[in-house]
Structures are given as C-alpha cells and as structure tokens.
C-alpha cells in the first residue's frame, strides 16, 4: 500500500489512515489510486470485522491536493472523469464496502474530506476537529459532499457551510449538536475511543451487522416508505 495511505490491523479492527500530514492529508494521485485497493483489502479480510478511518497529524482530510494534481495531467484528467461520471471511488459508500465504518475526525476536515464524514456509518471527533467547505471560495461548485451530509443531517447548517465557503467553519461541539458526529473526545483519546467503538461493533454477528447496515443505508437513500416495502 502507498505510504500516503496506511493500512493497519488491530485485533478485529482494520485501520485506514491518511498519511500526508505536511499537506493536511490532502489526496494526491497516489492516495487516490490506493484508496479503492485499501477499502477492498479490508472488506475482503475475514479477520476484520469493522474499519476505522482517520488522519495523521493535525488534519483529518482536506480534499484534493490541487498543486500536486496540476503537476500530474493524467491524474487530473482521471479525477475529472470520475467526477463527471459520479464515479469517485474514494469512500466505503462509493465502493460498496459491507463492513461497518467508523470515521475518527482528528483535525480539520475540509472540502473533499467531507466525503468520508457523509459516507461513514458512525463518526466521532476530537475536540480539535473542525469542518468547512471552501469550494465556492475558489470558484467551484459544492455538490457531492454537501448533498451527502444534507441527507443525514439538517439542511440549513449544511447549506450555510456550503455557501459561506472558507469564511466559516464548524467546531466539533457544533458538529455534535447537529448530529454530524456522535461523540467528541479529547485528542489523545480519539484513537482508543475509535478502536473501542469498532471492537464493540465487531463483537456482534457479522451477517446481522452487514444486513443492518444495508437496511439503514437503503432507507437513507430511498426514503422510509420505500425502504419498509411501501410505494
């Protein structure tokens, strides 16, 4: 696996760790190429019963590394192609990962990093975490990430974040109040808390867990009535 993306196993828990701390863990071409393989590797491992996603250093994930991608025309074209076709292949949801995913937001989560919050099953955060969406501030449309957040949280705060761009950011406490995250802990407690939570999930029957995850996401994506068998 690329050193920009670390894959670890701790007991029944697989860890996927963004490892570009000097660039705020922004996604370069190598990281984007490694993500699908990493997700599939952990999802296919029978010893792994739950997956945690986090970042090294002071940031969780800050989206695309546009400086690096501008130096790599092939990677930039590939990312543009994926975006146009809505075939991003970045998150567990994009790739149909069946195992439960806990996202542990350790610091700044910006732009494309919001994909991993919107597409996670459970999200917890450090008190140092913050959330912002700078797309409109650099002349880009905010769409996939904020649409994903809006389907699982209140519309108005998501719209405010998307429309204010780089000028406002939400704290971990605000994210907890809005339901974007389910728990906030001190920075040194984040990884142990994520491991403990994932282990609790891993204690349950894996087939029942997978079926429950499918049912919950089906309801989120199709609406309550259709998910329950209605029209």
C-alpha positions in Angstrom: 0.0 0.0 0.0 1.2 3.5 -0.7 2.9 5.3 2.2 0.4 8.1 1.6 -2.3 5.8 2.9 -1.5 3.4 5.8 -3.5 0.2 6.3 -3.2 -1.4 9.8 -5.0 -4.2 11.7 -5.5 -4.1 15.4 -7.4 -7.2 16.5 -10.7 -7.3 14.6 -10.4 -3.7 13.5 -8.9 -2.6 10.3 -7.5 1.0 10.2 -7.2 3.2 7.1 -5.0 6.2 7.9 -4.4 9.2 5.7 -0.6 9.8 5.9 0.3 13.2 4.3 0.3 15.4 7.4 2.5 18.1 5.8 -0.2 18.7 3.3 -3.2 18.4 5.6 -3.6 14.8 4.4 -4.8 16.2 1.0 -5.4 13.5 -1.6 -2.6 13.2 -4.2 -2.6 10.8 -7.2 -1.0 8.0 -5.2 -3.5 8.3 -2.3 -6.5 8.3 -4.7 -5.1 5.3 -6.5 -4.5 3.4 -3.2 -8.0 4.1 -1.7 -10.0 1.6 -3.7 -7.5 -1.2 -3.1 -7.3 -0.4 0.6 -11.0 -0.5 1.1 -11.4 -3.7 -0.8 -8.5 -5.3 1.0 -10.0 -4.6 4.4 -13.5 -5.5 3.3 -12.4 -8.9 2.0 -10.3 -9.8 5.1 -12.4 -12.2 7.2 -10.4 -11.3 10.3 -11.5 -7.6 10.0 -15.0 -7.0 11.4 -15.0 -3.2 11.4 -13.0 -0.4 9.8 -11.7 2.9 11.3 -10.7 5.9 9.1 -8.5 8.7 10.5 -5.6 11.0 9.7 -2.1 11.6 10.8 -1.0 14.9 12.3 -3.2 18.0 12.8 -5.6 17.4 10.0 -8.1 14.7 9.1 -8.5 15.2 5.4 -8.5 18.4 3.3 -9.7 17.2 -0.1 -7.7 17.1 -3.3 -4.1 18.3 -3.5 -4.6 20.6 -6.4 -1.0 21.6 -6.5 0.2 18.0 -7.0 -2.6 17.1 -9.4 -1.8 20.2 -11.6 1.7 18.7 -12.0 0.2 15.3 -13.0 -2.1 15.9 -16.0 -3.0 12.2 -16.3 -4.2 12.1 -12.6 -6.1 15.3 -13.1 -7.9 14.0 -16.1 -8.7 10.8 -14.3 -10.2 12.7 -11.4 -12.2 15.0 -13.7 -13.5 11.9 -15.5 -14.6 10.3 -12.2 -16.2 13.5 -11.0 -18.2 13.9 -14.3 -19.4 10.3 -14.1 -20.0 10.4 -10.3 -17.6 7.5 -10.0 -15.3 8.9 -7.3 -14.1 5.6 -5.7 -12.9 7.3 -2.5 -15.1 6.2 0.3 -16.6 2.9 1.6 -20.0 4.0 0.3 -18.6 4.7 -3.2 -17.1 1.2 -3.3 -20.0 -0.7 -1.7 -18.0 -1.8 1.4 -20.2 -4.1 3.5 -18.3 -3.8 6.8 -19.2 -1.1 9.3 -17.1 2.1 9.1 -16.2 4.4 11.9 -14.6 7.7 11.0 -12.5 9.4 13.6 -12.0 13.1 12.7 -8.8 14.1 14.4 -8.5 17.7 13.0 -9.5 19.9 10.1 -12.0 18.2 7.7 -12.4 20.3 4.6 -13.8 20.1 1.0 -13.4 16.5 -0.3 -12.6 15.3 3.2 -16.3 15.7 4.0 -17.0 12.7 1.7 -15.6 10.5 4.5 -17.9 12.0 7.1 -21.0 11.9 4.9 -20.4 8.3 3.8 -19.4 6.8 7.1 -21.7 4.7 9.3 -20.5 6.2 12.6 -18.5 9.4 13.1 -16.6 10.5 16.2 -14.3 13.5 16.6 -11.6 15.1 18.6 -12.2 18.4 20.3 -9.7 19.8 17.8 -11.8 18.8 14.8 -13.3 21.4 12.6 -15.4 21.3 9.4 -15.6 23.6 6.4 -16.3 23.5 2.7 -14.2 26.0 0.7 -15.4 25.0 -2.8 -17.3 28.2 -3.6 -14.5 30.4 -2.3 -12.2 29.0 -5.1 -14.9 29.1 -7.8 -16.0 25.5 -7.6 -19.5 24.0 -7.0 -20.1 22.2 -3.7 -22.2 19.2 -4.6 -21.4 15.6 -3.7 -20.0 16.1 -0.2 -22.7 18.5 1.0 -25.5 16.5 -0.7 -24.3 13.5 1.3 -24.2 15.5 4.5 -27.7 17.0 3.9 -29.3 13.6 3.5 -28.2 12.6 7.0 -28.3 16.0 8.9 -30.3 19.2 9.0 -30.4 21.0 5.6 -29.8 24.6 6.8 -26.5 24.2 8.6 -25.1 22.2 5.6 -26.3 24.9 3.2 -24.7 27.6 5.4 -21.4 25.8 5.4 -21.5 25.3 1.6 -22.5 28.9 0.8 -20.1 30.6 3.2 -17.2 28.6 1.9 -13.8 29.3 3.5 -15.2 32.1 5.7 -16.8 29.9 8.4 -16.0 26.6 10.0 -17.9 24.4 12.4 -16.3 23.2 15.6 -16.5 19.6 16.9 -19.1 20.7 19.5 -21.3 22.2 16.8 -21.0 19.1 14.7 -22.1 17.0 17.7 -25.1 19.3 18.3 -26.1 18.9 14.6 -25.7 15.2 14.7 -22.8 15.0 12.2 -20.8 13.2 14.8 -22.0 11.0 17.7 -19.2 11.6 20.2 -16.4 14.2 20.9 -13.4 13.3 22.9 -10.0 14.8 23.8 -7.3 14.4 21.1 -5.3 11.8 22.9 -8.5 9.7 23.5 -9.7 9.7 19.9 -7.9 6.6 18.5 -8.5 4.5 21.7 -12.2 5.6 21.6 -12.4 4.6 17.9 -10.8 1.3 18.5 -13.1 0.6 21.4 -16.2 1.5 19.5 -15.2 -0.6 16.5 -14.5 -3.5 18.8 -17.9 -3.2 20.3 -19.4 -3.4 16.8 -17.1 -6.3 15.9 -18.5 -8.3 18.8 -21.8 -8.7 17.0 -22.9 -11.2 14.4 -21.2 -10.0 11.2 -24.1 -11.1 8.9 -26.6 -9.3 11.1 -24.4 -6.2 11.2 -24.0 -6.2 7.4 -27.7 -6.6 6.8 -28.5 -3.9 9.3 -26.0 -1.5 7.6 -27.6 -2.3 4.2 -31.1 -1.6 5.6 -30.1 1.7 7.2 -28.4 3.0 4.1 -31.3 1.8 1.9 -33.7 3.8 4.0 -31.4 6.8 3.8 -31.1 6.6 0.0 -34.7 5.7 -1.0 -36.9 7.1 1.7 -38.6 5.5 4.7 -41.7 4.3 2.9 -39.9 2.5 0.1 -37.3 1.0 2.5 -40.1 -0.5 4.5 -41.7 -2.0 1.4 -44.2 0.7 0.6 -44.5 2.6 -2.7 
